[in-house]
Amino acid sequence: MVHKVVFLPSGTEAQAEDGELLSDVAKRAGVRIPMPCGGAGRCGRCKVIADGEEVLACRHHVVCDTTVSVPERDRGVVVAADRGGQTDDDISPLCGGYALAVDIGTTTIALSVMDSSTGEEVYAAAGVNGQRAVGDDVLSRIQYASEGGTEDMRRMVIDSINGLMDGAPEGIQSVYIAGNTTMEHLFLGIDPTPIRAPPYLPVEERREITGEESGLRVDPGARVLTMPCVSAYVGGDIASDIVCSGMDCSEGMCLLIDVGTNGEVALGNRDLMVVCSSSAGPAFEGGNLKSGVIAGKGAIDSVRIIGDTIRYTVIGSGEPAGICGSGIVDLIAQLFSSGNVDRRGNLRPGPNVRDGRFILCGDIGISDAEIRDVIMTKAAIYSAARTLVRSMGLEFSDLEKVYIAGGFGSFIDMRSAIVMGMFPDVDVSRYEYLGNSSLGGAKRALMSAGFRERLEEVFPRMTYLDLGSDPVFYDEYTSAQFLPNTDASQFPSVRY
């Protein structure tokens, strides 16, 4: 008998044989759980929460479908895993020794260290991007850079990466950096101010520097490369996503949506590739919402409303501290399908509505204004995808696959996202979660010549569509600023 195991907060899924040790399942899935005693059950450091019960991963046997919360450890550093893994046939590393892959997100940074001789991951961590101290989104960071803050932000991101590397092995000889265009520029110490003006191109598409020049805790002579950026608002993270998904080799047309602050979208196959970006904002990452939090311990990550009963799950169990992006998507979809909110996002009077807010528990809830802010955010994502598909003379029904990328994308209940009109209303069998494929692509670029060749092949044929000058986009965006008339009768089962 085979059971499904879901690891939180990464969202990584794995299959476990009946009775298999949880620690073995985690290792196979790439989820790092400390076991200083080698799995002898003596140190107690591998404690996790399995279906609400604290257990030792090295002693717990999986006998049913299980949800596992891996507690935050070591100054809030958490495990970061992608779903791509090393799937290329060749192991042809960029250099010897150890290899470091880094995904620099606007909100979070995730990294992985691998043994170049085997491709095995030996260390992984994730944490907050220190640049958030000067702004939550890309535009605020560009503004800060324009006022002389480029070097300051470079130091912030380098310190953030180095701070996550406590416990990482020495001897790192190669590094691949993936991130949006602004994040890669700031990592390199390049003022990104020019990218916000026409023709909206990167100051530099990519660069290779040494470990010493980078300021990272790697060998001084290490090769440090950045993923290629195609435009001001479509960066190396999307190039990484595309190749990691495999859509660049597909015969059928595929859509990729990277759910994050920038809302990048790609459409294509082995013959063409079109990309665009629509600033979505930080609503799905906890920003701009009174009760919003980043996905982590204490965050409400799923919601169901059955009559007057509200049910929810909390990452890591315990008392909820707020609601993260996947919970926000669930909540609004449930409010709409249960008749508690209209298509414009206005709350209707009810027992859980107090002072203009729908209350989940305690003081955690959402207001009319916040619901409308989320609707505007989902409208930006949906309309970008719709415009891109229509620009190629296609409909969503013509798509072979829809890939969802980004750390947040690992947690989304697909049916809820469709109900609230964030993702195309196509059969859920066409969807595929990629997890953090920006990081996954950086890992594979370090380990596979074949992957690097595909990256070099696809980048020149990535065509950027400027939504700002496309009248179709404004029509689509206006139309998407409502909750759609979507069948919400069937939601996938959720363990509570």
HELIX and SHEET records of a PDB file:
HELIX    1   1 LEU A   22  ALA A   29  1                                   8    
HELIX    2   2 GLY A  130  VAL A  134  5                                   5    
HELIX    3   3 VAL A  138  TYR A  144  1                                   7    
HELIX    4   4 ALA A  145  GLY A  149  3                                   5    
HELIX    5   5 THR A  150  GLY A  163  1                                  14    
HELIX    6   6 THR A  181  LEU A  188  1                                   8    
HELIX    7   7 THR A  193  ARG A  196  5                                   4    
HELIX    8   8 GLY A  211  SER A  214  1                                   4    
HELIX    9   9 GLY A  236  SER A  245  1                                  10    
HELIX   10  10 MET A  247  CYS A  249  5                                   3    
HELIX   11  11 ALA A  283  GLU A  285  5                                   3    
HELIX   12  12 GLY A  325  SER A  337  1                                  13    
HELIX   13  13 ASP A  368  SER A  391  1                                  24    
HELIX   14  14 PHE A  396  ASP A  398  5                                   3    
HELIX   15  15 PHE A  408  SER A  410  5                                   3    
HELIX   16  16 MET A  414  VAL A  419  1                                   6    
HELIX   17  17 VAL A  428  ARG A  430  5                                   3    
HELIX   18  18 SER A  437  MET A  447  1                                  11    
HELIX   19  19 ALA A  449  VAL A  458  1                                  10    
HELIX   20  20 PHE A  459  ARG A  461  5                                   3    
HELIX   21  21 LEU A  467  SER A  469  5                                   3    
HELIX   22  22 PRO A  471  SER A  479  1                                   9    
SHEET    1   A 5 THR A  12  GLU A  17  0                                        
SHEET    2   A 5 VAL A   2  LEU A   8 -1                                        
SHEET    3   A 5 THR A  66  SER A  69  1                                        
SHEET    4   A 5 LYS A  47  ALA A  50 -1                                        
SHEET    5   A 5 GLU A  53  LEU A  56 -1                                        
SHEET    1   B 2 GLU A  20  LEU A  21  0                                        
SHEET    2   B 2 HIS A  61  VAL A  62 -1                                        
SHEET    1   C 6 GLU A 120  VAL A 128  0                                        
SHEET    2   C 6 THR A 108  ASP A 115 -1                                        
SHEET    3   C 6 TYR A  98  ILE A 104 -1                                        
SHEET    4   C 6 ILE A 172  GLY A 179  1                                        
SHEET    5   C 6 ARG A 223  THR A 226  1                                        
SHEET    6   C 6 GLU A 208  THR A 210 -1                                        
SHEET    1   D 6 TYR A 431  GLY A 435  0                                        
SHEET    2   D 6 LYS A 401  ALA A 405  1                                        
SHEET    3   D 6 CYS A 254  ASP A 258  1                                        
SHEET    4   D 6 GLU A 264  GLY A 268 -1                                        
SHEET    5   D 6 MET A 273  SER A 277 -1                                        
SHEET    6   D 6 MET A 462  TYR A 464  1                                        
SHEET    1   E 3 THR A 309  VAL A 314  0                                        
SHEET    2   E 3 ALA A 299  ILE A 306 -1                                        
SHEET    3   E 3 GLY A 322  ILE A 323  1                                        
SHEET    1   F 3 VAL A 353  ARG A 354  0                                        
SHEET    2   F 3 ARG A 357  CYS A 361 -1                                        
SHEET    3   F 3 ILE A 364  SER A 367 -1                                        
END                                                                             
